[in-house]
């Protein structure tokens, strides 16, 4: 007769997590998590516990880990306030379709529904943010529900929450009696049926257009080579979402980078002038504002729900980006298409070259330091596999324009939910996962102050994160919005903080930078660091050129000369003049 081994139910929860490949859990202990913390200790040689000083930091780190790796991230929050602090990260995951798991403590089951200390009805709090949201009712359920939660998070691409009453984690259940579905899950490449006649129709649209463009998103992550080949074949400039930076090299002449507000002038110009758009691997939400209303769209996405969702589409393909582009290129070659150098493409390239020359001209040694200069110096010391956690605000506009993300490098941010305080948790997650890679945290002073306590986690784990804080003593992104709506500056002023001293208080080397020479010296010290370091760069609060407001022709703005002079942009031409020069 076989004797069963009985273990705490929370141990079986940890077994399930291990079988699913979970490497670490981010959290902060609380009384309602006692049984969970006991089992985390039991499994300490299998799954790392990453202690944070605020649950929101842990939730954002877990989300960032999932974004960086594609593997489910796991966060922990105790009953009541600990649970509430997880909500921010869960909403970021929801809006970016990221699989994460939140294990949430609850008061003992015998105390539930009695208004006990820290008791909240937690499931309703998470209902809108999750694809799976359950409370454990018996100890035996725990491993099964955790398994289902993870499976659902992957399948539905979103957050799962499991609420665990404290006492149920302690109860003994049979070890290994409950099967885990991780070993039957497999990632399979899907081949989509792409009708040849529709490929021919798409090729007809793109080759007959005078001004075709290829606009790609993260869904084209594996198709960098095909994007370049298709663009060359069609004579089409390339544009992308901000998040798709790095799929092709930053300095590719035909790549206009991103459109919108987090954007470059060449990309905004190109989108507004294009008459045919191959919209591939993206569901860009501002498309209706930054492309010509009468442009002909061809939508390509693996998710049929988004086909035609952002604009009227002439053709839609439920297809993988790489498979579609391969089919398009093959069809083009059969027609004898190879490389097409059109006046339209030449105009777009000139516009990009003019933009880059203007950036170089503004990369100066003046103080306070310009953002062009900061990023130019960062670009000089980044490694080929550098990983960036980029916060929210003007740092995203600057990163879109000036940070040279190339294939092999990686960055993550909070693009849709746009929560400030994302950069440092993301850098922590990246450095934990890839300790040999250079990890950066790029943040403004407003965002940095929100999560500065997270430096403790970086210190405790000896993570060689390079934090660059861009201090301009303003919520600059909102200041610009107030300017554009003729409001008084209200609530946007920030106190000047000495982030270098603050960092030192957390055991992190801190350097204050006020000029270019100091910046170069600080980055030279930081680039090979083996411990966390923070560089507080005192930057100008001059607004970056609002490229979305730059007109296509001079007569679109009666204040054109004043507008251009205000941003020292006299050397940037309206794109209509460049097009006319190329007869495009």
N, C-alpha and C positions, 0 to 999 in steps of 0.2 A: 504494500500500500504506500503510495507516494504522499509525503507530507508537504502541504503547501506552505510556502514562506509568506508571512503576512508583513506588510510594510505600510507606513503612512501613505494615505492617498496622494498627498502632495509629492511623495517620492515617485509615484507612478506618473504624475503629471510631468515631472522632470525627465523621466524616461521617454515620454512621448516627444517632448521638446528635443531631446538629444537625437532621437531617431529621425526627426524632421530636419536635422542639420543645424539647429540653432546653436550659435557659438557664444552668445552673451545675452544678458538681461540687464537693462538699465533701470535703476530704481532707487527708492529711499524707503527704509523700513518704517513700519508703523505697527501698533499693537494688533491690528486686524490681520497683519501679514506674518504673525509669529510662526505658524505652521509652514508657510511658504518659505520663509527665511531659513528655517531649520533644514528643509529639503534642498534649498540652494546650497547650504553648507555641505550637505551630504554629497551633492553632485559637483562640488567645487573643482574637481579634477577633470570634469567633462564640459561644463558650461561656466563661463566667467560671469561673475557678478560685477557690474560696473556701478559703483555708488556715485550718486549725483547729489547736489545740494538743493535741488528743486526739481520736482517731478516733471515740470514742463520741459526742462532741459533734457531729462531722460527721454521724454516722449519724442522730442524733435531729433535726438540722436538716433533713436530706434528707427524713425522714419527715414532719416538720412542714410542709415546703414542699408535699409531695404532699397532705397533709390540707387545707391552706389553698387550694390552687389546683386540685386535681383532676388535676394533671399529674404524671407520674412524677418522683420525686426520685432523684438519683444521688449515691452515696457511694463513697469510695475507701479501700482499706486495703491495706497492704503485707503480704508473707508473714509468717506467724507471729503475733506480737503485734498487729500492725496489723489483721490479719484478725479475731483474737479480739475486739478492741475494737468491732467492728461488730455483734456479736451482739445487744447490748442494743437498738439501734435496729431491727434486723430483727425481733425478737420483738414490739416494739411495733407495727410495721407488720403483722405476721402477725395479731395479735389484733384489730386494727381494720380488716383487709381493705384495706390501703393499697398501691397499686402503687409499688414502689421497685426500684432496680437497684443492686447492690453490685458494683463492679469490684475484684477482689481479686488482688493480686500473688502470684506464685509464683516459686520459684527457676528458673533455666534448665532447660529440658527435659532436657538432658544430665546434670543433677545431681539430678533427681527420683528418688525411691526409693532414695537413697543416704545418707539421714540427714544431708543437707547443712545448712549453717548456715541457721537459721530455717525449715527445711522442715517443714511439717505436712501431713498428709492433710486438706486444707481442706474438701473437699466433705462428708465426714461431719459436720463441725462445724456445717454450715449445713442439713443435711438436714431437720430437723424444722421449721425456721423458714421454709422457702421453698416456692414453687410451681414454681420452675425453678432448677436447680443443676447447672452443667456446668463442666468444665475444657476449655480450648482445646487441641486436639491438633495442628493445623496452622495456619500463618499465614492460609491461604486461608479457613479456617473463621471467623475472628474477626468480620468484619462480619455474616456470616450468623447466627452464634450470638447476637451482641448484638441483632440485629433480632428474633430469635425470643424472646430473653429479655424484651425490652420488650413485645412482642405478648402473651406469656404472662402477664406481670405485670398488664397491663390486663385481659386476658380472665378471669383467675382471681383478680384482686383480691388481690394479695399480693406478697411480695418475690421477686426473682430475683437469683441470684448467678452471676457468670461469673468463673472463675479463669483468669488469664492468665500463663503462664510468661514470664519476662522476655525471653528471646531471641526468642520468636515475634512480639512487638510490633515488633521491629526489622526482621524479614524483609520484603522488598519483595514487594508483590503489585500486580496491575493496578488502577489508579485507576478507580473508578466502575463496575467490572465486575459488582459484586454488587448486585442490586436490593434496595431497602428497601421494606418493606410499609407504612410510615407513610402514604403517599399514598393507599392503598386502604382505610384504616381510617376509619370515620366514626361519629360519635355520632348515633344515630337515636332519635327519640321512639317508644316502643313503645305501641301501643294494645291494651289488654287487653279481652278479652271478659268483660264483667260481666253475668251473666244477670239480667234484670229481676226475675224471681221471687225471686231470692236477695236482691236489694236490698230488695224488699218484706218479706221475712222479717227482714232486719236492722232495717228500720224498725219492724216489729212489736215486736221485742225491746226496742229502745231507747225506743219511745214507751209501752210497757206497763210498763216498769221504774219503780219509785218513785224510785230514786237512780242514774240513768245518769251515766257520766263518759266523756270522750274522753281517752285517754292516747296521746300521740304521741311519735315519735322523729325522728331525722334524716331518715328516709325521707319525712317530710312537709315537707321544707325549702322546697319550692315552693308549699306549700298553706296559707300563713298566712291568707289571706283566707277560704278555704273552711273552715278550722278554726273561725274566729270565727263564720262564718255558720251552720255546722252546730250549733255549741254553743248559739247563740242560738235556733235553731229547736227544739232538743230540750230546752232548759232544763238543759243538762249542763255542769257545771264542766269546765275544761280542766286536765290534768296533763301533764307531759312528762318525758322523760329529762333528765338534767343537760345532756347534749350538745345537746339541742334548744332550749336557751335561746337567745332571739334570733329565733326564727321568728315569734313574736308579741311585742308590747311587754311589758316586764317589769311595768308597772303596770296591765295589764288586770285589771279587778276579778274576772272569773271565772276567772283563771289562777292555779292554786295552786302552780305551779312544779314542782320535782322531788320524788320520794319516795325513801325509803331512808334511808341515813345522810348522804349528801351531799344534803341535803333541807331542806324547810321543814315546820313543823308542819301548816299547812293541807293540804299535799299528802299527808302521811302519813295524816292524819285522813280525808281524802276517799277515798283508796284503800281504807282499811280499812272504810269505811261503804258503798261503792258496791255495788249489786246487779247492775249491767250495765256492762260495760267494752268500749268500742270501742278496740281495741288496734291502733294504726295506725302503720306505718312504723318499727317497733321490734322488737328481740329482747331486751328488758330482762331481764337474767339473775336479778334478785331478785324477780320478779313474784310468785312463790308465797309470799313472806314479807310482802308489803305490800299484797295485795288480799284481800278476803274469800274464803275457800275455796269458798263456794257461789255466788260471783258468776258470771253468765253472760258469757262472753267471745265477742267477734267479732274475729277476727284478719284484718288486712289487711297484706299485704307482697308485694313483687315477688319475693321468694325463697320458693318453696313449702316449702323444707326447714324453715323456722322456724315455719310455721303450726301452732299447737297444741303447739309444742315446750316452752313454759314453763308451760303450764296446760291444762286441758281446755277446748276451744273448741267452742261450739255451731255456729258458722259460720266458714268460712275463705274468704278471697278472695285469689287471686294477682292483685294489682292495684296500680297506682300510686296513691299516696295522694290526689293531686289529682283523678285521674279517678274514683276511688271516691267521694270526698266530693261531687264535682259531681253524680254520679248519685244519691246519697243525698238531696242537697238538692232536686234536681228532683223526685224521687219524693215528698218531703215537701211541696213546694209544691202538687203535684197533689192531695194530701190536704187542702190548706188550712192546713197548718202554716206559721206565720210566725215569731213570737217567743213563747217560752214562759217565763214568769217563775214558777218553782215555789218552794214552801217549801224544797225541797232546795237549789236554787241560791241562794236568799236566805241560807240557813244557811251555805253554803260561802263566800259573799261576806263575811258577817259575820266568819267565822273568819279569813279573809285580812286583813280590815281590822283586826281585833284584833291579829293577828300584826304587821302593819306599825306599828301604834301602839306596840306593845311594843318593836320595834326602835328606833323614834324616841326612845323614853324612855331607851334605853340608849346612845344616841349622845351621849355626854357629853364634857366636857373633862378628865376625870380622867386621871391618870398612874399607872402605865404606861397607854398608850393602848389603848382598846378597839377590837376589830376592826370593830365597827359604825361607829365614828368614822372609822377609816382608809378604809373603803370609801365612806362617805358623802362624804368629801372627794374621793376619786378620782372618784366619779360626777359631781361638780360640774365637773371639768375635762376629762373625756373628750370627744372629738370624735364626730360622728355616724357616722364610718366607722372608729372606733378598732379596733385589732386587739390581742388579748391572748394571750400565751403564759402559760398558768397551770400552775404546777408541781403536785406531788402532795403530799397531806397535808391538814392543817387548812385550808390556803389554798383547797382545793376546796370544803370545807363553807362557808367564808365567802363565796366567790365565788357559790356557788349561792344563798345567802340574800340577800347584800347588794349584789353587783355588778349594776348594771342594764344588762344586755345587751339591746339593741333591734335591730330589723331595720336592716340597713345596717352594723352592727357585727359583729365576728367574734371567736371565741375558739377555741383549740385546747389540748388537754391529753392526758394519757396515761390513759385511763379504765379500760381492762381490765387491761393489763399493769401500769399504775400505777407507772412508773419515776420515782423522784425524779431531779431534774436536767433535767427536760423544758422548763421555762419559758424559760430564756435561749436555748437553741438554737432554740426555736420563734419567739421574738421576733426573733432574727437572721434567720431565714428569711423571716418576714413583712416585716421592714423592707427586706430586699434586694429582695423581690418588689414591694412597694408603698412606695417611698421617700417618697411624699407623705402616707402615712397615719400617724397616731399609733400607735406600737407600744409595748406594755407587756410587761414581764416581772414576774409576781407570784409570789413564792416565799417559803417559810419559810427560816429560817437553816440548817436541816439540808440542804435541797435546794440552796440557793444555794451552799454551800461545795463541793458535788460538782462543779460546772461553772464555778466562778468564773473559771478561766483563759480561758473563752470571751469575757470582756470584751475580750481582745486582738483578737479578730476584729471585734467591734463598733467598737473604736477604729480599727483599720486601715481599715475601710470607712466610717468617719464615719457610723455608723448612729444616728439620734436615738432610741435606745431608752430608755424610762423604766423602770428596774429598781426595784421596791419590794420590799425584803427585810423580812419580818415576823420580827423577832428576839425569841423568847421563851425561848431557851436550853433548849429541850426538843424531843424528837421527840413533839410533842403528840398526834398521831393514835394513836401506839402507847401513849403514856402513858394515854390514855383507855381503850384496850383492856385494859391491865393493871389499871386501876381497876375495870373492869366484871367482871373475873374474879378480883378480890380478890388480885391478885399484889402483891408489893413492886415498887417502881419499879426496874427493872433495865435498865441500858444506855441509858436515854432522856435522861440529862442531857447537855447540850451546853455546851462552853466559850463564854463570851461573846466574840464577835469584833467588832472594829471594822471593819465592812464598808466604811465610808466611806474609811478609810485604805487598806484593801486595794484598793478601786476606784481610788484615786488612784495607787497603784503600777502599775496597768494603763493609766494615762493617761485615766481616766474621772473626771469630777467626782463627788465623794462628799459626801453630807450626812447627818449624824446627827440624828435627830428623837426628842425625848423628851416633847413635849407638843403639844397641838392647834395652838397658834399657830405652832410651828416646822414642823409638818406642812403647814399652809396656805401658809406662806412657801416651803417646799421645792417643793410642787406648783405654785405660781404660777411659780416659776423653771423647773420642768421641762416645763410644758405646751407651751411654744413652743421647746423646745430643738432645736438643729441638730446636736448631738453627743450621744453616750451619757451618761447621768447615772444615778447610783445613790442611792437614798434608803433609809437603814437606819433603820427605824422600830422603836423599842423598845416592844413591845406586851406586854400582860398575858398571863400564862399561864393565866388562868382558862378553864376548859373551856366551850366553846359548848354550849348546851342540847342534850342528846341527844334529838332530837325523836322518834326511833323508839321511845324508852322512855316517852314521855308517854302516859298512858292515855286511853282513850275515856270512861271513867267513873271517879269517885273510888274506887270499891270494887275496882277492878282492882289497886290498889297499897295495901297496908296502910301504907306510908310516904309516901302521897301528899303530905301537907302538908310533910314534911321534904324530899322530892324537889323540890317546886316552890320551896321556900324556898332550897334549895342553889343554884339558878340564878336567883334573884331573879325568878321567873316567876309570882308570885301573881296577876298580872292576866291570865294565860292560863287559859282555862276548858277543861275536857274537852269534846271536840266533842259528846259525847252530850248535854250540857246545852244547847248551842246548838241542836242538832237538836230537842230537846224544846220549846224555847222557840218554834221555828218550826213545831212539829207536823209535822216532816219525818221 
